[in-house]
Amino acid sequence: MNRIQRCFKALAASVLTLMLAPAIATGSVLWSEDFEGFATGDLPSQDSTWSYTNTAGISPWVDVGTRDGSQRVFVGGSTASSANHSVTAQKDLAAEFDTSASQMEVSFVAETNVGLPSQWGHQGAFRLWSGSDDLIAYIFFREQPTTGAVDGWFNDATITFPTGTNDYRFGLDFVQQQASLYINDVLIGQEAFMSSVAPGDLAALDIEAGLFFPSAADRNTSVVVDDIVVIPEPGTVGLLAVGLGLLGLRRRRR
């Protein structure tokens, strides 16, 4: 085999390695939850690493329901009073994995309660926390009165969210202390972490639904979340694939 043939063969090996990189990354999932294994009912009673808190004097629930043929965690509440209330489902990730990854991704599917609130009533959030209870990154939805459009915040930056069910992804860079938000695989923005956090220190996530200043006809709110996945350093896996390919090329040249 001459040198040109060896180079082409090594290059083909490099391309194949790059093609396999997504599969390698997928195989490195730290934790995931699609809620399909849960019976309909109270989530904390089925998994001790899930918990929920709520404002006193109301009737919130954290339930697993079926929408579009898929079970999803339903976080919501209702009240007969005009007082503010909220309910939060929290997952303890520290019990699931231990990593010092410099980059991580957290993806999930979310659906906000779409309707026509009479005022700023329906609000929901998805937040990521460190082991020191420091807030890393969050998104916060709110539905606009009369229009049903959804706007809100990503790490204090005001953005507009699409309505209905959508794919969300946080890219966490612990070296740059920066979070990137993707919606339906489109980069929406990049913002600094809310707190300085050590590499890989993603210890908890929470899903919150809240109702604030409700009117008589506006006393229900919910957030539905499904298919949560945590992946360490997806970018590093891709670079590793490139490195392996180049190493193969170098060996062929020798």
C-alpha positions in Angstrom: 0.0 0.0 0.0 1.5 3.3 -1.0 1.6 6.5 1.1 -1.4 8.1 -0.6 -3.6 5.0 0.0 -2.5 4.9 3.7 -3.4 8.6 4.1 -6.8 8.1 2.6 -7.5 5.1 4.8 -6.4 7.0 7.9 -8.6 9.9 6.8 -11.6 7.5 6.4 -10.9 6.2 9.9 -11.0 9.8 11.2 -14.3 10.5 9.5 -15.8 7.3 10.9 -14.6 8.3 14.4 -16.3 11.7 14.0 -19.5 10.0 12.9 -19.4 7.8 16.0 -18.8 10.8 18.3 -22.6 11.5 18.9 -23.1 7.9 19.8 -20.2 8.1 22.2 -21.6 11.2 23.7 -25.1 9.6 24.0 -23.5 6.7 25.8 -22.0 9.0 28.4 -25.4 10.1 29.8 -25.0 10.8 33.6 -28.7 10.7 34.4 -32.0 10.8 32.6 -35.7 10.5 33.4 -38.7 10.0 31.0 -41.2 9.3 33.8 -42.5 6.2 31.9 -41.8 3.9 34.8 -43.9 5.9 37.3 -47.5 5.1 38.1 -49.9 8.0 38.0 -49.9 9.6 41.4 -47.7 11.4 43.9 -44.1 11.6 42.6 -42.1 11.9 45.9 -43.8 8.7 47.1 -42.2 6.8 44.2 -38.6 8.2 44.3 -37.0 9.5 47.5 -34.6 11.8 45.5 -37.6 13.8 44.3 -39.3 16.1 46.7 -41.8 19.0 46.6 -42.6 22.1 48.5 -45.6 24.4 48.3 -47.1 27.5 49.8 -49.5 26.8 52.7 -53.2 27.1 52.4 -53.6 25.9 48.8 -54.1 22.6 46.9 -51.1 22.0 44.7 -50.0 18.6 43.4 -47.0 17.0 41.7 -48.4 14.4 39.5 -47.3 12.2 36.5 -49.9 12.5 33.8 -50.2 11.3 30.2 -50.2 13.9 27.4 -49.6 13.1 23.7 -49.1 9.4 24.6 -46.2 10.1 26.9 -46.0 10.3 30.7 -44.6 13.6 32.0 -44.1 15.2 35.3 -47.0 17.6 36.0 -46.3 20.5 38.4 -49.3 22.6 39.1 -51.7 24.0 41.6 -55.1 25.7 42.1 -56.5 27.9 44.8 -59.9 29.4 45.7 -58.2 32.5 47.2 -56.5 35.5 45.5 -53.2 34.8 47.5 -50.0 34.1 45.6 -49.0 30.4 45.6 -46.4 28.1 44.0 -45.4 24.5 44.0 -41.9 23.1 43.3 -40.7 19.6 42.4 -37.0 19.2 43.0 -34.7 16.4 41.9 -31.5 15.6 44.0 -28.9 14.9 41.3 -26.1 14.6 43.8 -27.4 11.1 44.6 -27.3 10.2 40.9 -23.7 11.0 39.8 -20.4 12.6 40.8 -18.4 14.4 38.1 -15.9 17.2 37.8 -16.7 17.8 34.1 -15.8 21.3 32.8 -18.8 21.2 30.5 -22.3 19.7 30.9 -25.6 19.7 29.1 -29.1 19.4 30.5 -31.9 18.9 28.0 -35.6 18.5 28.6 -39.0 18.9 27.0 -41.4 21.5 28.5 -44.9 22.7 28.0 -46.3 25.7 29.8 -50.0 26.1 30.6 -51.2 28.0 27.5 -54.4 30.1 28.0 -55.5 33.7 28.3 -54.8 34.9 31.8 -56.5 38.1 32.8 -53.2 39.3 34.4 -49.7 38.1 35.1 -50.9 34.9 36.6 -49.4 31.8 35.1 -45.7 31.4 35.7 -43.2 28.5 35.7 -39.5 27.9 36.0 -36.8 25.3 35.4 -33.7 25.9 37.6 -30.3 24.3 38.0 -28.5 24.4 41.4 -25.1 23.6 42.8 -24.3 21.4 45.8 -23.9 24.6 47.8 -27.4 25.6 46.9 -26.2 28.3 44.6 -28.3 29.0 41.5 -26.4 28.2 38.3 -28.9 28.8 35.5 -32.7 29.1 35.1 -35.5 29.9 32.7 -38.7 31.6 33.9 -41.9 31.6 31.8 -44.9 33.9 32.1 -47.9 34.2 30.0 -49.0 37.7 28.8 -52.6 38.8 29.6 -55.1 38.7 26.7 -52.6 37.3 24.1 -51.4 34.0 25.6 -47.9 34.8 24.4 -45.1 33.6 26.6 -42.1 35.7 27.7 -39.8 35.6 30.6 -36.2 35.4 31.6 -33.0 33.3 31.1 -30.6 34.2 33.8 -32.1 37.7 34.2 -32.1 38.3 30.4 -35.6 39.0 29.0 -36.5 36.7 26.1 -39.6 35.5 24.3 -40.5 31.8 24.5 -42.5 29.7 22.0 -45.9 28.5 23.1 -46.8 24.8 23.4 -44.3 21.9 23.8 -40.7 22.6 22.9 -37.2 21.2 23.4 -34.9 23.0 25.7 -31.2 22.6 26.4 -28.7 24.2 28.8 -25.1 24.1 27.9 -23.0 24.7 31.0 -19.4 25.8 30.8 -17.8 25.7 34.2 -14.5 27.2 33.0 -16.1 30.3 31.5 -18.8 30.2 34.2 -21.4 30.6 31.4 -24.7 29.1 30.4 -26.0 28.8 26.9 -29.8 28.3 26.2 -31.0 26.4 23.1 -34.7 26.1 22.2 -35.5 23.5 19.5 -31.7 23.4 18.8 -31.5 27.1 18.1 -29.1 29.1 20.3 -31.2 31.7 22.1 -28.4 33.3 24.2 -25.5 33.0 26.5 -25.4 34.4 30.0 -23.0 34.3 33.0 -23.8 31.8 35.8 -25.9 33.3 38.5 -23.2 32.2 41.0 -19.6 31.1 40.8 -19.7 27.3 40.7 -17.0 24.6 40.8 -16.5 22.3 37.7 -19.2 19.7 37.4 -21.1 20.9 40.5 -24.6 20.3 39.2 -26.4 18.9 42.2 -30.1 19.6 41.8 -32.8 20.8 39.4 -36.3 22.1 40.2 -39.5 22.6 38.2 -41.8 25.3 39.6 -45.3 26.4 38.8 -46.6 29.6 40.4 -49.7 31.7 40.4 -49.3 35.4 41.3 -52.0 38.0 41.9 -54.7 35.7 40.5 -58.2 37.0 39.6 -61.4 35.1 40.2 -61.2 33.4 36.8 -57.4 32.8 36.8 -56.5 30.4 39.6 -54.8 27.5 37.9 -51.3 27.1 36.6 -49.0 24.2 35.5 -45.7 23.3 33.9 -45.2 19.9 32.2 -41.7 18.5 31.8 -40.5 15.3 30.1 -37.3 13.6 28.9 -34.7 15.2 31.2 -31.1 14.2 30.3 -27.8 15.2 31.8 -24.6 14.7 29.7 -21.1 15.5 30.7 -18.7 17.3 28.4 -20.3 16.5 25.0 -17.8 18.9 23.4 -14.9 17.1 24.9 -16.1 13.8 23.5 -16.1 15.3 20.0 -12.6 16.6 20.5 -11.5 13.1 21.7 -12.9 11.6 18.5 -10.9 14.1 16.4 -7.8 13.3 18.4 -8.2 9.6 17.9 -8.5 10.2 14.2 -5.4 12.3 14.0 -3.5 9.8 16.1 -4.4 7.1 13.6 -3.2 9.3 10.7 0.1 9.9 12.5 0.6 6.2 13.1 -0.1 5.5 9.4 2.5 8.0 8.4 5.1 6.2 10.5 
